[in-house]
Structures are given as C-alpha cells and as structure tokens.
Amino acid sequence: MQYLAPTSVDSAIAALTDAAGQARILAGGTDLLVQMKSDMIAPEVLVDIKRIPGLREIAREAGGWRIGAAVSGAEFTEHADLCADWPGLAEAFDLIGSTQVQGRCTLAGNLCNASPAADSVPAMVAADAVARIVGPKGTRDVPVAEIPVAPGKTSLAPGEFVTSIFLPARAPRAADAYLRFIPRTEMDIAVASAGISLTLDDDGRCVAARVALGAVAPTVLLVEEAAAALIGTKLEAAALAALAQACESAATPIDDKRGTVAFRKQVVGVLARRAAEIAKTRAEERA
Ligand SMILES: Cc1cc2nc3c(=O)[nH]c(=O)nc-3n(C[C@H](O)[C@H](O)[C@H](O)COP(=O)(O)OP(=O)(O)OC[C@H]3O[C@@H](n4cnc5c(N)ncnc54)[C@H](O)[C@@H]3O)c2cc1C
C-alpha cells in the first residue's frame, strides 16, 4: 500500500486518478483505518489531505462559514463564533466518538463514509450545507443531502473529493438543534436522530425550517412535510404534534436488535419535536 500526502489539490486529484488500484482519501482516518484494520477494505493508495493548504481552515465567506475538509471536531467546537451560528451542527459533530476521535474526525469524512447513522449529516442537511467537490473535471458545489446515495456509497465520481463544507449566513433569529437516541450514554451509533434548523420573525413565528432525520432510512431524509408543519406557526403543541407525525410517516427504518421499526419511527418523531423546541429557544435567545 502507498501512502501519499500531497500539498496541493491538483496533486491530490492526480494521486487519486493515477492510482493503479483502489485509492481512498484519508482525512481523520477514524472510519477508514478501522475498516482497513478489520479487513473490510484494502486500498492500494491512501491520499492524506491534511497537508493541503486551506483544508484545515475555518473562514468567513458571504456571511456564512467555509469549513475545510480536514478541520477536526475539536477545532470546530472550539470556534466560538461558528458554534454561536450553528449550535446544532456543533452538538452533532461533538457527539462523534471520544476526545481522541474528536481530535481527528471531520465533517467530510462523516459525510463520505455514508453511514445512515452519521451524526453530523442530518445537522448539515438541516443547515442546507453545501459540499465543494474537486476532481479531474473541475470544481462543483453540491448540497450535502445529495452526497450519500446508499449505505457506504456516495455520488462522488472517481478522482473527486470534498475540499470544504459551506454553511450559509444566518438570519438574526435563526438557530438549529440535533438530538439522537442511543441505548448507551455515549460512544454509540444513532438508532434514530433529528436535526432541525429554523428561522423566526420578530413576532416569534417560524418563517423557514428544515427537518432532517438520520438512521431511519438508507440515507438522511429531508422531510419537507415536517418543515411545513412548523412554518407559519409559533411552534404551538399542534404544530409540534404535526411535525412529529410527519417524521414518523416519512421514516422507513430497518428492524434490528438495536430498535424495531415501530420504536425507531416513534422515537424519531419525539426527537424532532424536542429538537424543534430547543432550536426555537436558541433562536429566541439570539434575538
Ligand atoms: C470510537 C469511534 C466512535 C465513533 N463514534 C461515532 C459517532 O458517535 N457518530 C458518528 O457519526 N460517527 C462515529 N464514528 C465514526 C467516525 O469517527 C466519523 O464518521 C468521522 O466523522 C469520520 O471522519 P474522518 O475524517 O475520520 O474520516 P476518514 O476515516 O478519514 O474517512 C471516512 C471515509 O470518507 C472518505 N473521505 C474522508 N474525507 C473525504 C473527503 N474530504 N472527500 C471524499 N472522501 C472523503 C474516506 O476515503 C473514507 O472512505 C466513530 C468512530 C470511532 C472509531
């Protein structure tokens, strides 16, 4: 196996396209190295992106934030201004693994590993995050929701990789929240999860919302009916009940020892309702 650590985007693309066998991007390695050690995959070439300038940076852009693809969970959650804008994504990212994992894991790695239970992905989809992808044919910006296409599979073409994640500008009374259910208290994979981002007007009425569910379908679900249940309301009990119902209806989970279909559907509705209440309180506090 060959380990390469290019210092430019172009040389990373070349390393991916020139590889004789399977080539994989190495970001934090917290999924990739585990999969290699357990013989699930055996890439010929590893392309470490951590030495590419800019990929470890968090920068302001167009009122929003550009997060380099090699920025770790710890670097993200220690950035006060970023976390003030996106507390829900920060709490989702912070749930990944332990302190050691936090020093390495990345948003793009969580996204491109394409697990249906990935914690940061529903929060990024709720945030309407956009991934910047580079490859042999140039650069393209793609909504995060369109990257995972099946468990373990992404829409990236051969030779392509993610260089950054863009989070859009926040309205003054906007906030997000993320909740997951796990049978243990930490270091476990979500049985169901919900990320919600919403914007309130000066009167406290919801004028925009995005609701994304994790671990209840092969890929993250963006549930427009759930968002519609909130928009135009002040998140009264009836609106929250309609939100929960829409999430239950949209969920198509698997049935396994960690949760039955009925359990996951019910729990995802409860999580969405609670996340909406948290996001609302945060939005009110930002005003
Ligand atoms: C002990 C432990 C606990 C964990 N707990 C959680 C948890 O609670 N929740 C959770 O969601 N995950 C968890 N994980 C999984 C993992 O930590 C996360 O998915 C993490 O975000 C992966 O990021 P990474 O940078 O380490 O990815 P890597 O392992 O480097 O890469 C993962 C995959 O994505 C590809 N890839 C990485 N970066 C890019 C890129 N920029 N462009 C294209 N492809 C790319 C790689 O080739 C690989 O296929 C845990 C892992 C461990 C070991």
The ligand as an SDF file (V2000), in Angstrom:
LIG
                    3D

 53 58  0  0  0  0  0  0  0  0999 V2000
  -14.5130    5.0340   18.6180 C   0  0  0  0  0  0  0  0  0  0  0  0
  -15.3050    5.6590   17.4990 C   0  0  0  0  0  0  0  0  0  0  0  0
  -16.5150    6.2620   17.7780 C   0  0  0  0  0  0  0  0  0  0  0  0
  -17.2660    6.8370   16.7660 C   0  0  0  0  0  0  0  0  0  0  0  0
  -18.4590    7.4390   17.0730 N   0  0  0  0  0  0  0  0  0  0  0  0
  -19.2020    7.9960   16.0930 C   0  0  0  0  0  0  0  0  0  0  0  0
  -20.4460    8.6160   16.4030 C   0  0  0  0  0  0  0  0  0  0  0  0
  -20.8740    8.6880   17.5610 O   0  0  0  0  0  0  0  0  0  0  0  0
  -21.1610    9.1560   15.3900 N   0  0  0  0  0  0  0  0  0  0  0  0
  -20.7230    9.1260   14.0990 C   0  0  0  0  0  0  0  0  0  0  0  0
  -21.4050    9.6460   13.2120 O   0  0  0  0  0  0  0  0  0  0  0  0
  -19.5420    8.5310   13.7710 N   0  0  0  0  0  0  0  0  0  0  0  0
  -18.7820    7.9700   14.7360 C   0  0  0  0  0  0  0  0  0  0  0  0
  -17.5900    7.3790   14.4240 N   0  0  0  0  0  0  0  0  0  0  0  0
  -17.1700    7.2950   13.0220 C   0  0  0  0  0  0  0  0  0  0  0  0
  -16.1640    8.3810   12.5600 C   0  0  0  0  0  0  0  0  0  0  0  0
  -15.4150    8.8940   13.6340 O   0  0  0  0  0  0  0  0  0  0  0  0
  -16.8710    9.5470   11.8390 C   0  0  0  0  0  0  0  0  0  0  0  0
  -17.6220    9.0660   10.7470 O   0  0  0  0  0  0  0  0  0  0  0  0
  -15.8810   10.6190   11.3550 C   0  0  0  0  0  0  0  0  0  0  0  0
  -16.5350   11.8390   11.1350 O   0  0  0  0  0  0  0  0  0  0  0  0
  -15.1210   10.2290   10.1070 C   0  0  0  0  0  0  0  0  0  0  0  0
  -14.2680   11.3020    9.7600 O   0  0  0  0  0  0  0  0  0  0  0  0
  -12.7470   11.0360    9.3580 P   0  0  0  0  0  0  0  0  0  0  0  0
  -12.1690   12.3420    8.9700 O   0  0  0  0  0  0  0  0  0  0  0  0
  -12.0450   10.2870   10.4200 O   0  0  0  0  0  0  0  0  0  0  0  0
  -12.9560   10.1190    8.0580 O   0  0  0  0  0  0  0  0  0  0  0  0
  -11.9430    9.0550    7.4170 P   0  0  0  0  0  0  0  0  0  0  0  0
  -11.9160    7.8230    8.2400 O   0  0  0  0  0  0  0  0  0  0  0  0
  -10.6530    9.6830    7.0780 O   0  0  0  0  0  0  0  0  0  0  0  0
  -12.7490    8.7790    6.0600 O   0  0  0  0  0  0  0  0  0  0  0  0
  -14.0200    8.1610    6.0600 C   0  0  0  0  0  0  0  0  0  0  0  0
  -14.4310    7.8590    4.6260 C   0  0  0  0  0  0  0  0  0  0  0  0
  -14.6850    9.0550    3.9190 O   0  0  0  0  0  0  0  0  0  0  0  0
  -13.7360    9.2340    2.8600 C   0  0  0  0  0  0  0  0  0  0  0  0
  -13.3390   10.6250    2.9140 N   0  0  0  0  0  0  0  0  0  0  0  0
  -12.8310   11.2880    4.0090 C   0  0  0  0  0  0  0  0  0  0  0  0
  -12.6680   12.5850    3.7350 N   0  0  0  0  0  0  0  0  0  0  0  0
  -13.0760   12.7440    2.4600 C   0  0  0  0  0  0  0  0  0  0  0  0
  -13.1500   13.8760    1.6010 C   0  0  0  0  0  0  0  0  0  0  0  0
  -12.7480   15.0980    2.0010 N   0  0  0  0  0  0  0  0  0  0  0  0
  -13.6220   13.7110    0.3400 N   0  0  0  0  0  0  0  0  0  0  0  0
  -14.0280   12.4710   -0.0760 C   0  0  0  0  0  0  0  0  0  0  0  0
  -13.9810   11.3720    0.6860 N   0  0  0  0  0  0  0  0  0  0  0  0
  -13.5100   11.5150    1.9460 C   0  0  0  0  0  0  0  0  0  0  0  0
  -12.6120    8.2540    3.1400 C   0  0  0  0  0  0  0  0  0  0  0  0
  -11.9620    7.8270    1.9590 O   0  0  0  0  0  0  0  0  0  0  0  0
  -13.3580    7.1310    3.8260 C   0  0  0  0  0  0  0  0  0  0  0  0
  -13.9940    6.3170    2.8720 O   0  0  0  0  0  0  0  0  0  0  0  0
  -16.7930    6.7970   15.4160 C   0  0  0  0  0  0  0  0  0  0  0  0
  -15.5660    6.1910   15.1380 C   0  0  0  0  0  0  0  0  0  0  0  0
  -14.8200    5.6290   16.1660 C   0  0  0  0  0  0  0  0  0  0  0  0
  -13.5040    4.9810   15.8380 C   0  0  0  0  0  0  0  0  0  0  0  0
  1  2  1  0
  2  3  1  0
  2 52  2  0
  3  4  2  0
  4  5  1  0
  4 50  1  0
  5  6  2  0
  6  7  1  0
  6 13  1  0
  7  8  2  0
  7  9  1  0
  9 10  1  0
 10 11  2  0
 10 12  1  0
 12 13  2  0
 13 14  1  0
 14 15  1  0
 14 50  1  0
 15 16  1  0
 16 17  1  0
 16 18  1  0
 18 19  1  0
 18 20  1  0
 20 21  1  0
 20 22  1  0
 22 23  1  0
 23 24  1  0
 24 25  2  0
 24 26  1  0
 24 27  1  0
 27 28  1  0
 28 29  2  0
 28 30  1  0
 28 31  1  0
 31 32  1  0
 32 33  1  0
 33 34  1  0
 33 48  1  0
 34 35  1  0
 35 36  1  0
 35 46  1  0
 36 37  1  0
 36 45  1  0
 37 38  2  0
 38 39  1  0
 39 40  1  0
 39 45  2  0
 40 41  1  0
 40 42  2  0
 42 43  1  0
 43 44  2  0
 44 45  1  0
 46 47  1  0
 46 48  1  0
 48 49  1  0
 50 51  2  0
 51 52  1  0
 52 53  1  0
M  END
$$$$
